[in-house]
Amino acid sequence: MSTLAIYGGAGGLGRSLVTYFKSKGFRVINIDLVENKEAEVNSLIDVNHSLAEQGQQIKQSLDSILGGTKLAGLFCVAGGWAGGNAASKAFLDSAELMVKQSVNSSLVASYIAAHYLQTGGLLSLTGALAALDATPGMIGYGVAKAAVHHLTQDLAANNGGLPQDAKVITLCPVTIDTPMNRQFMPDADFSTWTSPDDIAK
């Protein structure tokens, strides 16, 4: 049985991925702040630790879980959203949060992928279509997602550090239909949003 890891597997999109891949016969590991009881195994992290400490924490957990085998894929779907421009009162706080949620999680996921993906395995990160252009109303979010896009290019290049023949992709959704997004944008037209189940498939 092939094993996949979902980084952020207890979130809105992550839960759908765990459910979908389990239905397809994969063994699924959830890497997150909290457990997802549907996953076969949970590897919990503390985001208050340094990136190096988080990486070592996950490595120790995966050494025990995998027993020398490798991951067929790692899907990093941790993230969040915050608005605001440079004049906003909470600008720096929200920007720091966006970096923590999107950039830091993607960096740690990349480190884990470099050590645990099998030959020809897949690393999937989560960017945003909006970050391909200016995002003046949500600068922190745009900067963080643009960094994820750049990271993907680095990993895909020669000497990016991933295993032989491994692939890296970035999902670039517009808006994902999660409970959190509905909470922050209650007046939006939810019918135009992308279902997490559709992304999983």
PyMOL commands that set and color helices and strands:
alter all, ss='L'
color gray80, all
select helices_A, chain A and resi 12-23+51-66+91-116+129-132+139-156+179-184+190-192+196-200
alter helices_A, ss='H'
color red, helices_A
select strands_A, chain A and resi 3-7+27-32+41-44+71-76+117-126+167-171
alter strands_A, ss='S'
color yellow, strands_A
deselect
rebuild
show_as cartoon
